[in-house]
């Protein structure tokens, strides 16, 4: 039998041309660029096409509701509602503001209230010297407050939202380029700074932060676990959201978003990925369903 001739005799409706399945994603503009390369590599190997738009979280939700997209990655500030009643939701990543001092500074931890007193105007506390924080031998040293600024970071706005009840910074606080913060801290032991990332210099110390003003309340550093479980208080959470009816279509995409390649890309760009144990559990659940 001539299979070539037989194929030509088949109705055109039975000759199917396979096309790559398109997945439409709207992601927060704070991280959209960091997921594109891993998704592109995955798409090339698995016959997918990803269309990723970088937009704000509220417009992304609106587009998801109107079926203009299949999946959204949104930012949800602390205290705001995560739309779990409306969509299927997975935690995805976090942004943080890190509090750093010179390594020779004896302070290791600080409360949210005291941070407000150092950096903010119209707060409950007004702290200007290290002695007011109980540092022995540092009583007369004025605290020099710095904030690292960068076009790619929202650390300062995140700090203000999370820490300052009045929302205003002290006028004497210095704004410096994010890239200059570590050099300034190394040369001035009396400085304290808001940074968008973990410091690279080993002589710069990251402070643990307590949400409670109680002197004996536990304080936590910005580790993956502490950030994910909400123990470290200066964080912004990102979530994957989609309509439940699209789960079968999106399961492999969600799996890829929670995989190591995307997590590494997030970390490279100074975001906090989900702890590995948490991602592994989600991945196992996705495989079993």
N, C-alpha and C positions, 0 to 999 in steps of 0.2 A: 504494500500500500504506500502511495506517495503522500506522506504526511503534510508536505508543503501545499499540495493541491487541496487536500482535505481541509486545512486551515483556511484557505481562501474561500472555500464554500460555506464556512460557518457564518451565521448572521453576525453583523457588526456588534450587536448588543452582547454577544458572548465573548467578544475579544476585549478584555479589560486592561487598560493601561494603568499600572500602579503609580500613584503619585504620593509624594512625601506628605505625611499628615502635618497640618499646620496647627501649632499651639500659640495662642495669642496671650501675651503676658503684659500686664501693666505693673511696673515696680517703682517703689519710692525712688525719687531722684537722688536720695542719699546713698543708694547702693546699687542702682540698676547697672551701672557700668561694670561692677565687680562680678556679676553673674553671667555676662554675655559670652566671654571667652570659654568658660567650661561648658555652657549650654551649646555653643557652636560646635565644639569638639564632639560632644555627645550626639548632636543632631547628624553630623557627618557619618557617624558609625551606625546610626539606627534609623535612618530614613525618616527623620523628623525635620520640620522647619519651625524655628522659633522666631516669633516677631515680638521683640521686647521694647516697649515704650517706657521712657523715663518721665514720670509725672508725679504729682502730689498724691497723697494717700486718699483724700476725700474724692478727687476726680476718678481715681482708680476704682473705688467702691461703686461710684455712680455708673461707670462703664461695665462693671461686673453685673450690676443689677439689670442693666439694659441689654445684656448678652453681647456686648461689643467685644468682650475679651473672655478668655476661659479661666484665667487665674490672675490674682493680684497679690503683690507683696507690699504690705502697708506698715507704716510706723504708727504706734499707739503710745502716747505719753502715759506716764504713771497716773492713775486715777481715772483715765478715760475708759469707756466700755470697749471690750473686744467683742466683735459682732458674732459671738458663738451661736446665738439663737437663729441667726439668719444664714450663716455659712458654715462649712467645714473648715476648721482652723488648726494650723500647726505653728508652734513657735519656730522662728527661723534664725534670728541673729539679734545683736544688741550693739548700740553705740554707748560709750561711757565718757565721762570726764574724770580725769585722774588728778589727784592732789599730790604734789611732790615738793620736797625740801632738799636742802643740802644734806649729804650723808652724815656729816658731823653733828647735825642738829639732833638733840636727844629725844625729840618727840617721835613717837611711833604711830599714834592714833589720835583721832579728833572726832568730835561729834558734829552733826549737822548744824546744831544751834551755834556752836563756836565758829564753824566755817562762816555762817551768816554774820556773826559779829566781826569777823576779820574782813570779809569782802563786801558786805552789804551796808547800805544806808537804811535807816528806819527799821532796823531789826531789834529783837528783844535785847540782844547783847551788843555792846560796842567795844571791841577788843583791838588794842593798838600796840601792845608790847607782849613779848614772849613771857614776861613775868606774870602777866594776867592769866596765862595758861598753866602756871605752876612750874615752869622750868627753872630749876635751881641754877643760880649763877647767871641767868639771862634776863634778870628783872628789868634792867634799864634798856635793853635792846628793842628798838622799834621794829615791828613787823613790816616788811616790805612786800606788799601783795602784788603779784603779777598775773597776767592772763595771756596765754599763748593764743594767737589768732591765726587763722588760715582760711582761705577761700573754700577749701575742701572739708572743713570741719564745722560742726555745730556745738562743739564742746562748751563754749562760753554760754550760749543760749540754753543749753541743757543744764548747766550749772545753775543759772539764774532761775530756771523753771523749777528745779528740784530742791534748791537750797534757800533761795531768798524769798521770804514771804512778801516783802515789799517790792521785789523785782528790780531794785535799783542798786547799782554798784557804787562804792565810795568814790568820790571824785579823784582822790589821790592814788587810786589803784592804777598801775601802769599796764598799758596794752603793748605787747611786743610780738614780734613774729614768732610763730610756733617753733621755727628752726633755731631761734636764739635763746629759748628758755633755759636749756640745759647749761649753756655757757654762763649765763647770768647767775644761775643757782650755784654753780661751782665757784664763782668769784665772790659770792655774797652769802654767807651762812645765815643771815637774818631774813632771807627771802622765802616766800612760799608761793607756789604757782598752780594755776589750773592748766592742765595739759590734755591734749586730745588723744594721747597714746601712751603706752608704757615707755619710760625713758630708756635710751640706749646706753647712757653712761652709768657704770656701776657705782659711781660716787653720788648718784642722785637717788634719794629714797622715796618710795611710794608710801603714802600714809593709808592706814586702814581707817575706815569711816564708820561711825556709829549713828544709827537713826534716832537713838534715844539720848536725851540730854543727861541721863543718869550717869554719874562718874564711872560706875562699875558695869555699865551695859556693854555687851560684846561689840567689838568693831570688826569690820571685814574688809579685806582687800579686793581689788577688781579681778579675781580669778574667774575662769569660765563658770565654775559651779556657783560661786557666790553671786555673780551677776545673774545667771539664769534663774536661781531660786529666790532672787529678790533681796538677798542679805546686803549686797552692796547697793546703796540707795541712789547713786547718781547714774541712772541708766535710761535709755530709750529702747523699747522693744519693737521688733519687726515680726510680722506674722505672715504666713502663707494662708490665703483664703480662697475658697472656690465654692461653687454650688455643688451640693451633695450629688445631684443627678449626673454630674460630669466626672465622678470619681474614677470610673473604669477608664475613661479616656485619659485622665491626668495622673494616674497612679505612678507610671514610670517617670513622668516629669517631676513629681514630688520626690520620688526616690532619688533622682539625680540632684535635685536642689539640696537634699540632706546628705549627700555623699561627700567624701573627703576632698574632692577637687574643688567644689564650691566653698567648703569650709576653709580650705587653705587660701583661696582667693580673698575671702573676707578678712582673714587674719593678716594677710599681706597688706591690706588696705586699712589696717588699724581698727577693724570691727571685731566684736567678740562673737565667735560661732557658738552653736550649742555644744555643751560638753559631749565628748565622744560617746560616753555611755548612754546619754539621752538619744543621740542620733542613731546609735545602734539599735536601741529598742524600737524606735519608729520604723527603722528599716526592716526589722524582723516582722513587725506587725503588718507592714505593707506587703511583705512576701507571703504572709499567711492568709491574707484576705483574698 
